[in-house]
Amino acid sequence: MSRVLKLYGREYCGLCLTMRDQLQPLSTRHGFAVEWVDIDDNDALEALYGELVPVLAAADGREICHYHLDVQALDDWLAKIR
């Protein structure tokens, strides 16, 4: 499995920026990458995620959490890819 997560959000979204900041030290510690995807740049993503942002998802599109970082859900995802 890929060790890349996608963080869907908006640059002006405080929750999105908070989750991005929270993920940075975790990604270094646990060896995964986070790809930032601004949904305002893509009509399909805007329609899909709209007001759910931030959305943290695995590379296969499976949602891990949204609105706030769910560390337990992230740990569960990490355990599956080891």
PyMOL Python script that loads the backbone (N, CA, C, O; Angstrom):
from pymol import cmd

cmd.read_pdbstr("""\
ATOM      1  N   MET A   1       0.826  -1.181   0.000  1.00  0.00           N
ATOM      2  CA  MET A   1       0.000   0.000   0.000  1.00  0.00           C
ATOM      3  C   MET A   1       0.871   1.247   0.000  1.00  0.00           C
ATOM      4  O   MET A   1       1.989   1.250   0.516  1.00  0.00           O
ATOM      5  N   SER A   2       0.338   2.285  -0.583  1.00  0.00           N
ATOM      6  CA  SER A   2       1.061   3.541  -0.666  1.00  0.00           C
ATOM      7  C   SER A   2       1.098   4.238   0.694  1.00  0.00           C
ATOM      8  O   SER A   2       0.128   4.208   1.451  1.00  0.00           O
ATOM      9  N   ARG A   3       2.215   4.851   0.979  1.00  0.00           N
ATOM     10  CA  ARG A   3       2.358   5.605   2.228  1.00  0.00           C
ATOM     11  C   ARG A   3       2.168   7.089   1.944  1.00  0.00           C
ATOM     12  O   ARG A   3       2.884   7.936   2.479  1.00  0.00           O
ATOM     13  N   VAL A   4       1.192   7.387   1.092  1.00  0.00           N
ATOM     14  CA  VAL A   4       0.863   8.765   0.756  1.00  0.00           C
ATOM     15  C   VAL A   4      -0.595   9.019   1.118  1.00  0.00           C
ATOM     16  O   VAL A   4      -1.482   8.240   0.766  1.00  0.00           O
ATOM     17  N   LEU A   5      -0.824  10.104   1.816  1.00  0.00           N
ATOM     18  CA  LEU A   5      -2.173  10.534   2.147  1.00  0.00           C
ATOM     19  C   LEU A   5      -2.486  11.798   1.367  1.00  0.00           C
ATOM     20  O   LEU A   5      -1.587  12.569   1.030  1.00  0.00           O
ATOM     21  N   LYS A   6      -3.751  12.004   1.086  1.00  0.00           N
ATOM     22  CA  LYS A   6      -4.176  13.234   0.433  1.00  0.00           C
ATOM     23  C   LYS A   6      -5.000  14.025   1.444  1.00  0.00           C
ATOM     24  O   LYS A   6      -5.890  13.489   2.104  1.00  0.00           O
ATOM     25  N   LEU A   7      -4.686  15.289   1.545  1.00  0.00           N
ATOM     26  CA  LEU A   7      -5.439  16.185   2.402  1.00  0.00           C
ATOM     27  C   LEU A   7      -6.171  17.169   1.504  1.00  0.00           C
ATOM     28  O   LEU A   7      -5.568  18.052   0.895  1.00  0.00           O
ATOM     29  N   TYR A   8      -7.479  16.996   1.436  1.00  0.00           N
ATOM     30  CA  TYR A   8      -8.324  17.854   0.622  1.00  0.00           C
ATOM     31  C   TYR A   8      -8.784  19.022   1.478  1.00  0.00           C
ATOM     32  O   TYR A   8      -9.290  18.827   2.583  1.00  0.00           O
ATOM     33  N   GLY A   9      -8.608  20.232   0.969  1.00  0.00           N
ATOM     34  CA  GLY A   9      -9.004  21.393   1.743  1.00  0.00           C
ATOM     35  C   GLY A   9      -9.003  22.658   0.912  1.00  0.00           C
ATOM     36  O   GLY A   9      -8.990  22.626  -0.318  1.00  0.00           O
ATOM     37  N   ARG A  10      -9.017  23.766   1.622  1.00  0.00           N
ATOM     38  CA  ARG A  10      -9.000  25.095   1.015  1.00  0.00           C
ATOM     39  C   ARG A  10      -7.942  25.924   1.743  1.00  0.00           C
ATOM     40  O   ARG A  10      -7.756  25.788   2.952  1.00  0.00           O
ATOM     41  N   GLU A  11      -7.258  26.777   0.996  1.00  0.00           N
ATOM     42  CA  GLU A  11      -6.215  27.606   1.592  1.00  0.00           C
ATOM     43  C   GLU A  11      -6.759  28.561   2.652  1.00  0.00           C
ATOM     44  O   GLU A  11      -6.031  28.911   3.581  1.00  0.00           O
ATOM     45  N   TYR A  12      -7.989  28.984   2.544  1.00  0.00           N
ATOM     46  CA  TYR A  12      -8.548  29.949   3.497  1.00  0.00           C
ATOM     47  C   TYR A  12      -9.284  29.276   4.655  1.00  0.00           C
ATOM     48  O   TYR A  12      -9.898  29.961   5.473  1.00  0.00           O
ATOM     49  N   CYS A  13      -9.233  27.966   4.735  1.00  0.00           N
ATOM     50  CA  CYS A  13      -9.959  27.202   5.755  1.00  0.00           C
ATOM     51  C   CYS A  13      -9.054  26.967   6.972  1.00  0.00           C
ATOM     52  O   CYS A  13      -8.029  26.290   6.882  1.00  0.00           O
ATOM     53  N   GLY A  14      -9.458  27.538   8.099  1.00  0.00           N
ATOM     54  CA  GLY A  14      -8.671  27.376   9.320  1.00  0.00           C
ATOM     55  C   GLY A  14      -8.532  25.934   9.767  1.00  0.00           C
ATOM     56  O   GLY A  14      -7.451  25.520  10.183  1.00  0.00           O
ATOM     57  N   LEU A  15      -9.614  25.156   9.689  1.00  0.00           N
ATOM     58  CA  LEU A  15      -9.539  23.743  10.060  1.00  0.00           C
ATOM     59  C   LEU A  15      -8.572  22.983   9.153  1.00  0.00           C
ATOM     60  O   LEU A  15      -7.837  22.106   9.606  1.00  0.00           O
ATOM     61  N   CYS A  16      -8.584  23.335   7.861  1.00  0.00           N
ATOM     62  CA  CYS A  16      -7.704  22.671   6.890  1.00  0.00           C
ATOM     63  C   CYS A  16      -6.238  22.937   7.214  1.00  0.00           C
ATOM     64  O   CYS A  16      -5.414  22.023   7.204  1.00  0.00           O
ATOM     65  N   LEU A  17      -5.924  24.196   7.501  1.00  0.00           N
ATOM     66  CA  LEU A  17      -4.540  24.558   7.805  1.00  0.00           C
ATOM     67  C   LEU A  17      -4.090  23.934   9.126  1.00  0.00           C
ATOM     68  O   LEU A  17      -2.933  23.540   9.267  1.00  0.00           O
ATOM     69  N   THR A  18      -5.003  23.845  10.086  1.00  0.00           N
ATOM     70  CA  THR A  18      -4.670  23.204  11.357  1.00  0.00           C
ATOM     71  C   THR A  18      -4.343  21.733  11.146  1.00  0.00           C
ATOM     72  O   THR A  18      -3.348  21.238  11.675  1.00  0.00           O
ATOM     73  N   MET A  19      -5.177  21.027  10.374  1.00  0.00           N
ATOM     74  CA  MET A  19      -4.913  19.614  10.147  1.00  0.00           C
ATOM     75  C   MET A  19      -3.595  19.432   9.400  1.00  0.00           C
ATOM     76  O   MET A  19      -2.829  18.522   9.716  1.00  0.00           O
ATOM     77  N   ARG A  20      -3.324  20.283   8.419  1.00  0.00           N
ATOM     78  CA  ARG A  20      -2.068  20.194   7.675  1.00  0.00           C
ATOM     79  C   ARG A  20      -0.885  20.362   8.623  1.00  0.00           C
ATOM     80  O   ARG A  20       0.097  19.627   8.525  1.00  0.00           O
ATOM     81  N   ASP A  21      -0.973  21.325   9.542  1.00  0.00           N
ATOM     82  CA  ASP A  21       0.099  21.540  10.507  1.00  0.00           C
ATOM     83  C   ASP A  21       0.243  20.353  11.468  1.00  0.00           C
ATOM     84  O   ASP A  21       1.360  19.974  11.820  1.00  0.00           O
ATOM     85  N   GLN A  22      -0.863  19.775  11.885  1.00  0.00           N
ATOM     86  CA  GLN A  22      -0.824  18.628  12.800  1.00  0.00           C
ATOM     87  C   GLN A  22      -0.212  17.400  12.133  1.00  0.00           C
ATOM     88  O   GLN A  22       0.447  16.595  12.792  1.00  0.00           O
ATOM     89  N   LEU A  23      -0.426  17.257  10.836  1.00  0.00           N
ATOM     90  CA  LEU A  23       0.079  16.079  10.121  1.00  0.00           C
ATOM     91  C   LEU A  23       1.581  16.131   9.870  1.00  0.00           C
ATOM     92  O   LEU A  23       2.224  15.088   9.750  1.00  0.00           O
ATOM     93  N   GLN A  24       2.146  17.330   9.790  1.00  0.00           N
ATOM     94  CA  GLN A  24       3.563  17.451   9.440  1.00  0.00           C
ATOM     95  C   GLN A  24       4.485  16.659  10.366  1.00  0.00           C
ATOM     96  O   GLN A  24       5.266  15.847   9.869  1.00  0.00           O
ATOM     97  N   PRO A  25       4.436  16.853  11.690  1.00  0.00           N
ATOM     98  CA  PRO A  25       5.344  16.063  12.536  1.00  0.00           C
ATOM     99  C   PRO A  25       5.015  14.573  12.533  1.00  0.00           C
ATOM    100  O   PRO A  25       5.910  13.738  12.665  1.00  0.00           O
ATOM    101  N   LEU A  26       3.741  14.238  12.386  1.00  0.00           N
ATOM    102  CA  LEU A  26       3.352  12.824  12.336  1.00  0.00           C
ATOM    103  C   LEU A  26       3.884  12.151  11.079  1.00  0.00           C
ATOM    104  O   LEU A  26       4.297  10.992  11.118  1.00  0.00           O
ATOM    105  N   SER A  27       3.874  12.871   9.972  1.00  0.00           N
ATOM    106  CA  SER A  27       4.365  12.284   8.720  1.00  0.00           C
ATOM    107  C   SER A  27       5.854  12.003   8.803  1.00  0.00           C
ATOM    108  O   SER A  27       6.329  10.988   8.293  1.00  0.00           O
ATOM    109  N   THR A  28       6.593  12.898   9.445  1.00  0.00           N
ATOM    110  CA  THR A  28       8.032  12.683   9.618  1.00  0.00           C
ATOM    111  C   THR A  28       8.293  11.499  10.537  1.00  0.00           C
ATOM    112  O   THR A  28       9.141  10.654  10.250  1.00  0.00           O
ATOM    113  N   ARG A  29       7.568  11.444  11.633  1.00  0.00           N
ATOM    114  CA  ARG A  29       7.766  10.392  12.635  1.00  0.00           C
ATOM    115  C   ARG A  29       7.384   9.015  12.098  1.00  0.00           C
ATOM    116  O   ARG A  29       8.062   8.027  12.381  1.00  0.00           O
ATOM    117  N   HIS A  30       6.299   8.946  11.325  1.00  0.00           N
ATOM    118  CA  HIS A  30       5.774   7.656  10.885  1.00  0.00           C
ATOM    119  C   HIS A  30       6.083   7.317   9.430  1.00  0.00           C
ATOM    120  O   HIS A  30       5.703   6.247   8.953  1.00  0.00           O
ATOM    121  N   GLY A  31       6.757   8.201   8.727  1.00  0.00           N
ATOM    122  CA  GLY A  31       7.219   7.895   7.377  1.00  0.00           C
ATOM    123  C   GLY A  31       6.148   7.850   6.304  1.00  0.00           C
ATOM    124  O   GLY A  31       6.157   6.963   5.451  1.00  0.00           O
ATOM    125  N   PHE A  32       5.236   8.791   6.341  1.00  0.00           N
ATOM    126  CA  PHE A  32       4.269   8.901   5.250  1.00  0.00           C
ATOM    127  C   PHE A  32       4.299  10.319   4.697  1.00  0.00           C
ATOM    128  O   PHE A  32       4.750  11.246   5.369  1.00  0.00           O
ATOM    129  N   ALA A  33       3.827  10.478   3.499  1.00  0.00           N
ATOM    130  CA  ALA A  33       3.783  11.795   2.860  1.00  0.00           C
ATOM    131  C   ALA A  33       2.341  12.282   2.825  1.00  0.00           C
ATOM    132  O   ALA A  33       1.401  11.487   2.792  1.00  0.00           O
ATOM    133  N   VAL A  34       2.187  13.592   2.834  1.00  0.00           N
ATOM    134  CA  VAL A  34       0.864  14.205   2.742  1.00  0.00           C
ATOM    135  C   VAL A  34       0.852  15.108   1.515  1.00  0.00           C
ATOM    136  O   VAL A  34       1.659  16.030   1.394  1.00  0.00           O
ATOM    137  N   GLU A  35      -0.071  14.827   0.617  1.00  0.00           N
ATOM    138  CA  GLU A  35      -0.245  15.645  -0.581  1.00  0.00           C
ATOM    139  C   GLU A  35      -1.427  16.580  -0.345  1.00  0.00           C
ATOM    140  O   GLU A  35      -2.547  16.125  -0.115  1.00  0.00           O
ATOM    141  N   TRP A  36      -1.176  17.883  -0.403  1.00  0.00           N
ATOM    142  CA  TRP A  36      -2.222  18.890  -0.230  1.00  0.00           C
ATOM    143  C   TRP A  36      -2.965  19.056  -1.543  1.00  0.00           C
ATOM    144  O   TRP A  36      -2.339  19.247  -2.586  1.00  0.00           O
ATOM    145  N   VAL A  37      -4.292  18.985  -1.510  1.00  0.00           N
ATOM    146  CA  VAL A  37      -5.117  19.167  -2.708  1.00  0.00           C
ATOM    147  C   VAL A  37      -6.147  20.248  -2.401  1.00  0.00           C
ATOM    148  O   VAL A  37      -7.033  20.055  -1.568  1.00  0.00           O
ATOM    149  N   ASP A  38      -6.025  21.386  -3.080  1.00  0.00           N
ATOM    150  CA  ASP A  38      -6.975  22.481  -2.895  1.00  0.00           C
ATOM    151  C   ASP A  38      -8.202  22.184  -3.742  1.00  0.00           C
ATOM    152  O   ASP A  38      -8.125  22.174  -4.970  1.00  0.00           O
ATOM    153  N   ILE A  39      -9.334  21.942  -3.091  1.00  0.00           N
ATOM    154  CA  ILE A  39     -10.532  21.540  -3.835  1.00  0.00           C
ATOM    155  C   ILE A  39     -11.113  22.676  -4.667  1.00  0.00           C
ATOM    156  O   ILE A  39     -11.891  22.432  -5.589  1.00  0.00           O
ATOM    157  N   ASP A  40     -10.742  23.919  -4.351  1.00  0.00           N
ATOM    158  CA  ASP A  40     -11.246  25.045  -5.126  1.00  0.00           C
ATOM    159  C   ASP A  40     -10.676  25.064  -6.540  1.00  0.00           C
ATOM    160  O   ASP A  40     -11.184  25.782  -7.402  1.00  0.00           O
ATOM    161  N   ASP A  41      -9.634  24.291  -6.786  1.00  0.00           N
ATOM    162  CA  ASP A  41      -9.025  24.207  -8.117  1.00  0.00           C
ATOM    163  C   ASP A  41      -9.684  23.151  -8.998  1.00  0.00           C
ATOM    164  O   ASP A  41      -9.297  22.987 -10.155  1.00  0.00           O
ATOM    165  N   ASN A  42     -10.682  22.426  -8.464  1.00  0.00           N
ATOM    166  CA  ASN A  42     -11.257  21.302  -9.194  1.00  0.00           C
ATOM    167  C   ASN A  42     -12.759  21.211  -8.891  1.00  0.00           C
ATOM    168  O   ASN A  42     -13.157  20.936  -7.759  1.00  0.00           O
ATOM    169  N   ASP A  43     -13.578  21.442  -9.908  1.00  0.00           N
ATOM    170  CA  ASP A  43     -15.038  21.433  -9.714  1.00  0.00           C
ATOM    171  C   ASP A  43     -15.553  20.099  -9.186  1.00  0.00           C
ATOM    172  O   ASP A  43     -16.461  20.076  -8.355  1.00  0.00           O
ATOM    173  N   ALA A  44     -14.990  18.990  -9.657  1.00  0.00           N
ATOM    174  CA  ALA A  44     -15.451  17.673  -9.208  1.00  0.00           C
ATOM    175  C   ALA A  44     -15.146  17.466  -7.723  1.00  0.00           C
ATOM    176  O   ALA A  44     -15.979  16.939  -6.986  1.00  0.00           O
ATOM    177  N   LEU A  45     -13.966  17.875  -7.289  1.00  0.00           N
ATOM    178  CA  LEU A  45     -13.614  17.742  -5.871  1.00  0.00           C
ATOM    179  C   LEU A  45     -14.448  18.688  -5.010  1.00  0.00           C
ATOM    180  O   LEU A  45     -14.843  18.336  -3.899  1.00  0.00           O
ATOM    181  N   GLU A  46     -14.711  19.882  -5.525  1.00  0.00           N
ATOM    182  CA  GLU A  46     -15.569  20.832  -4.811  1.00  0.00           C
ATOM    183  C   GLU A  46     -16.957  20.225  -4.598  1.00  0.00           C
ATOM    184  O   GLU A  46     -17.531  20.335  -3.515  1.00  0.00           O
ATOM    185  N   ALA A  47     -17.486  19.589  -5.635  1.00  0.00           N
ATOM    186  CA  ALA A  47     -18.802  18.962  -5.535  1.00  0.00           C
ATOM    187  C   ALA A  47     -18.772  17.769  -4.578  1.00  0.00           C
ATOM    188  O   ALA A  47     -19.737  17.539  -3.849  1.00  0.00           O
ATOM    189  N   LEU A  48     -17.681  17.015  -4.574  1.00  0.00           N
ATOM    190  CA  LEU A  48     -17.565  15.825  -3.733  1.00  0.00           C
ATOM    191  C   LEU A  48     -17.377  16.168  -2.260  1.00  0.00           C
ATOM    192  O   LEU A  48     -18.048  15.598  -1.399  1.00  0.00           O
ATOM    193  N   TYR A  49     -16.472  17.091  -1.966  1.00  0.00           N
ATOM    194  CA  TYR A  49     -16.112  17.367  -0.580  1.00  0.00           C
ATOM    195  C   TYR A  49     -16.765  18.621  -0.004  1.00  0.00           C
ATOM    196  O   TYR A  49     -17.005  18.686   1.202  1.00  0.00           O
ATOM    197  N   GLY A  50     -17.051  19.603  -0.830  1.00  0.00           N
ATOM    198  CA  GLY A  50     -17.751  20.816  -0.408  1.00  0.00           C
ATOM    199  C   GLY A  50     -17.425  21.268   1.000  1.00  0.00           C
ATOM    200  O   GLY A  50     -16.314  21.722   1.275  1.00  0.00           O
ATOM    201  N   GLU A  51     -18.397  21.144   1.890  1.00  0.00           N
ATOM    202  CA  GLU A  51     -18.244  21.619   3.266  1.00  0.00           C
ATOM    203  C   GLU A  51     -17.654  20.568   4.213  1.00  0.00           C
ATOM    204  O   GLU A  51     -17.604  20.806   5.419  1.00  0.00           O
ATOM    205  N   LEU A  52     -17.210  19.429   3.711  1.00  0.00           N
ATOM    206  CA  LEU A  52     -16.610  18.401   4.564  1.00  0.00           C
ATOM    207  C   LEU A  52     -15.151  18.684   4.906  1.00  0.00           C
ATOM    208  O   LEU A  52     -14.597  18.054   5.808  1.00  0.00           O
ATOM    209  N   VAL A  53     -14.530  19.609   4.210  1.00  0.00           N
ATOM    210  CA  VAL A  53     -13.095  19.831   4.377  1.00  0.00           C
ATOM    211  C   VAL A  53     -12.753  20.324   5.771  1.00  0.00           C
ATOM    212  O   VAL A  53     -13.540  21.028   6.405  1.00  0.00           O
ATOM    213  N   PRO A  54     -11.582  19.951   6.237  1.00  0.00           N
ATOM    214  CA  PRO A  54     -10.592  19.139   5.559  1.00  0.00           C
ATOM    215  C   PRO A  54     -10.971  17.656   5.576  1.00  0.00           C
ATOM    216  O   PRO A  54     -11.611  17.163   6.505  1.00  0.00           O
ATOM    217  N   VAL A  55     -10.555  16.972   4.519  1.00  0.00           N
ATOM    218  CA  VAL A  55     -10.757  15.531   4.416  1.00  0.00           C
ATOM    219  C   VAL A  55      -9.391  14.884   4.232  1.00  0.00           C
ATOM    220  O   VAL A  55      -8.670  15.214   3.290  1.00  0.00           O
ATOM    221  N   LEU A  56      -9.034  13.975   5.115  1.00  0.00           N
ATOM    222  CA  LEU A  56      -7.799  13.209   5.000  1.00  0.00           C
ATOM    223  C   LEU A  56      -8.157  11.852   4.426  1.00  0.00           C
ATOM    224  O   LEU A  56      -9.000  11.138   4.970  1.00  0.00           O
ATOM    225  N   ALA A  57      -7.512  11.501   3.321  1.00  0.00           N
ATOM    226  CA  ALA A  57      -7.840  10.250   2.637  1.00  0.00           C
ATOM    227  C   ALA A  57      -6.573   9.501   2.260  1.00  0.00           C
ATOM    228  O   ALA A  57      -5.514  10.091   2.047  1.00  0.00           O
ATOM    229  N   ALA A  58      -6.714   8.192   2.185  1.00  0.00           N
ATOM    230  CA  ALA A  58      -5.637   7.345   1.688  1.00  0.00           C
ATOM    231  C   ALA A  58      -5.503   7.557   0.185  1.00  0.00           C
ATOM    232  O   ALA A  58      -6.396   8.124  -0.444  1.00  0.00           O
ATOM    233  N   ALA A  59      -4.408   7.111  -0.383  1.00  0.00           N
ATOM    234  CA  ALA A  59      -4.171   7.279  -1.819  1.00  0.00           C
ATOM    235  C   ALA A  59      -5.256   6.623  -2.664  1.00  0.00           C
ATOM    236  O   ALA A  59      -5.518   7.055  -3.787  1.00  0.00           O
ATOM    237  N   ASP A  60      -5.890   5.575  -2.124  1.00  0.00           N
ATOM    238  CA  ASP A  60      -6.958   4.899  -2.868  1.00  0.00           C
ATOM    239  C   ASP A  60      -8.298   5.620  -2.753  1.00  0.00           C
ATOM    240  O   ASP A  60      -9.298   5.153  -3.297  1.00  0.00           O
ATOM    241  N   GLY A  61      -8.328   6.754  -2.050  1.00  0.00           N
ATOM    242  CA  GLY A  61      -9.538   7.544  -1.923  1.00  0.00           C
ATOM    243  C   GLY A  61     -10.351   7.266  -0.674  1.00  0.00           C
ATOM    244  O   GLY A  61     -11.312   7.983  -0.391  1.00  0.00           O
ATOM    245  N   ARG A  62      -9.988   6.248   0.070  1.00  0.00           N
ATOM    246  CA  ARG A  62     -10.726   5.913   1.286  1.00  0.00           C
ATOM    247  C   ARG A  62     -10.516   7.003   2.337  1.00  0.00           C
ATOM    248  O   ARG A  62      -9.383   7.341   2.678  1.00  0.00           O
ATOM    249  N   GLU A  63     -11.616   7.544   2.842  1.00  0.00           N
ATOM    250  CA  GLU A  63     -11.543   8.618   3.825  1.00  0.00           C
ATOM    251  C   GLU A  63     -11.074   8.087   5.170  1.00  0.00           C
ATOM    252  O   GLU A  63     -11.555   7.061   5.651  1.00  0.00           O
ATOM    253  N   ILE A  64     -10.129   8.799   5.768  1.00  0.00           N
ATOM    254  CA  ILE A  64      -9.634   8.460   7.097  1.00  0.00           C
ATOM    255  C   ILE A  64     -10.363   9.316   8.138  1.00  0.00           C
ATOM    256  O   ILE A  64     -10.804   8.800   9.165  1.00  0.00           O
ATOM    257  N   CYS A  65     -10.491  10.606   7.880  1.00  0.00           N
ATOM    258  CA  CYS A  65     -11.221  11.494   8.775  1.00  0.00           C
ATOM    259  C   CYS A  65     -11.527  12.802   8.058  1.00  0.00           C
ATOM    260  O   CYS A  65     -10.968  13.095   7.001  1.00  0.00           O
ATOM    261  N   HIS A  66     -12.427  13.583   8.653  1.00  0.00           N
ATOM    262  CA  HIS A  66     -12.682  14.914   8.133  1.00  0.00           C
ATOM    263  C   HIS A  66     -13.000  15.856   9.296  1.00  0.00           C
ATOM    264  O   HIS A  66     -13.288  15.417  10.409  1.00  0.00           O
ATOM    265  N   TYR A  67     -12.941  17.142   9.018  1.00  0.00           N
ATOM    266  CA  TYR A  67     -13.105  18.242   9.982  1.00  0.00           C
ATOM    267  C   TYR A  67     -11.930  18.362  10.946  1.00  0.00           C
ATOM    268  O   TYR A  67     -11.285  19.409  11.000  1.00  0.00           O
ATOM    269  N   HIS A  68     -11.641  17.311  11.704  1.00  0.00           N
ATOM    270  CA  HIS A  68     -10.540  17.336  12.674  1.00  0.00           C
ATOM    271  C   HIS A  68      -9.718  16.062  12.528  1.00  0.00           C
ATOM    272  O   HIS A  68     -10.239  15.018  12.136  1.00  0.00           O
ATOM    273  N   LEU A  69      -8.437  16.157  12.844  1.00  0.00           N
ATOM    274  CA  LEU A  69      -7.567  14.994  12.758  1.00  0.00           C
ATOM    275  C   LEU A  69      -7.983  13.961  13.796  1.00  0.00           C
ATOM    276  O   LEU A  69      -8.010  14.240  14.995  1.00  0.00           O
ATOM    277  N   ASP A  70      -8.304  12.774  13.321  1.00  0.00           N
ATOM    278  CA  ASP A  70      -8.642  11.644  14.185  1.00  0.00           C
ATOM    279  C   ASP A  70      -7.387  10.773  14.256  1.00  0.00           C
ATOM    280  O   ASP A  70      -7.129   9.956  13.371  1.00  0.00           O
ATOM    281  N   VAL A  71      -6.623  10.962  15.313  1.00  0.00           N
ATOM    282  CA  VAL A  71      -5.340  10.265  15.447  1.00  0.00           C
ATOM    283  C   VAL A  71      -5.538   8.757  15.496  1.00  0.00           C
ATOM    284  O   VAL A  71      -4.725   8.014  14.949  1.00  0.00           O
ATOM    285  N   GLN A  72      -6.601   8.293  16.140  1.00  0.00           N
ATOM    286  CA  GLN A  72      -6.866   6.849  16.201  1.00  0.00           C
ATOM    287  C   GLN A  72      -7.132   6.287  14.808  1.00  0.00           C
ATOM    288  O   GLN A  72      -6.632   5.212  14.474  1.00  0.00           O
ATOM    289  N   ALA A  73      -7.902   6.987  14.000  1.00  0.00           N
ATOM    290  CA  ALA A  73      -8.178   6.531  12.635  1.00  0.00           C
ATOM    291  C   ALA A  73      -6.894   6.531  11.809  1.00  0.00           C
ATOM    292  O   ALA A  73      -6.686   5.636  10.989  1.00  0.00           O
ATOM    293  N   LEU A  74      -6.040   7.521  12.017  1.00  0.00           N
ATOM    294  CA  LEU A  74      -4.751   7.560  11.320  1.00  0.00           C
ATOM    295  C   LEU A  74      -3.878   6.395  11.767  1.00  0.00           C
ATOM    296  O   LEU A  74      -3.247   5.742  10.936  1.00  0.00           O
ATOM    297  N   ASP A  75      -3.834   6.128  13.064  1.00  0.00           N
ATOM    298  CA  ASP A  75      -3.063   4.985  13.581  1.00  0.00           C
ATOM    299  C   ASP A  75      -3.577   3.671  12.998  1.00  0.00           C
ATOM    300  O   ASP A  75      -2.788   2.791  12.654  1.00  0.00           O
ATOM    301  N   ASP A  76      -4.888   3.538  12.888  1.00  0.00           N
ATOM    302  CA  ASP A  76      -5.474   2.327  12.308  1.00  0.00           C
ATOM    303  C   ASP A  76      -5.039   2.171  10.851  1.00  0.00           C
ATOM    304  O   ASP A  76      -4.714   1.065  10.420  1.00  0.00           O
ATOM    305  N   TRP A  77      -5.032   3.261  10.093  1.00  0.00           N
ATOM    306  CA  TRP A  77      -4.594   3.223   8.696  1.00  0.00           C
ATOM    307  C   TRP A  77      -3.120   2.822   8.621  1.00  0.00           C
ATOM    308  O   TRP A  77      -2.738   1.979   7.809  1.00  0.00           O
ATOM    309  N   LEU A  78      -2.301   3.431   9.474  1.00  0.00           N
ATOM    310  CA  LEU A  78      -0.874   3.110   9.483  1.00  0.00           C
ATOM    311  C   LEU A  78      -0.641   1.638   9.817  1.00  0.00           C
ATOM    312  O   LEU A  78       0.243   1.011   9.233  1.00  0.00           O
ATOM    313  N   ALA A  79      -1.411   1.078  10.738  1.00  0.00           N
ATOM    314  CA  ALA A  79      -1.263  -0.322  11.120  1.00  0.00           C
ATOM    315  C   ALA A  79      -1.590  -1.244   9.939  1.00  0.00           C
ATOM    316  O   ALA A  79      -0.992  -2.312   9.808  1.00  0.00           O
ATOM    317  N   LYS A  80      -2.526  -0.844   9.087  1.00  0.00           N
ATOM    318  CA  LYS A  80      -2.909  -1.669   7.936  1.00  0.00           C
ATOM    319  C   LYS A  80      -1.837  -1.701   6.852  1.00  0.00           C
ATOM    320  O   LYS A  80      -1.744  -2.668   6.096  1.00  0.00           O
ATOM    321  N   ILE A  81      -1.026  -0.644   6.775  1.00  0.00           N
ATOM    322  CA  ILE A  81      -0.061  -0.598   5.668  1.00  0.00           C
ATOM    323  C   ILE A  81       1.319  -1.076   6.092  1.00  0.00           C
ATOM    324  O   ILE A  81       2.239  -1.098   5.274  1.00  0.00           O
ATOM    325  N   ARG A  82       1.477  -1.449   7.319  1.00  0.00           N
ATOM    326  CA  ARG A  82       2.806  -1.936   7.771  1.00  0.00           C
ATOM    327  C   ARG A  82       3.085  -3.307   7.255  1.00  0.00           C
ATOM    328  O   ARG A  82       4.146  -3.867   7.533  1.00  0.00           O
TER     329      ARG A  82
END
""", "prot")
cmd.dss("prot")
cmd.show_as("cartoon", "prot")
cmd.util.cbc("prot")
cmd.orient("prot")
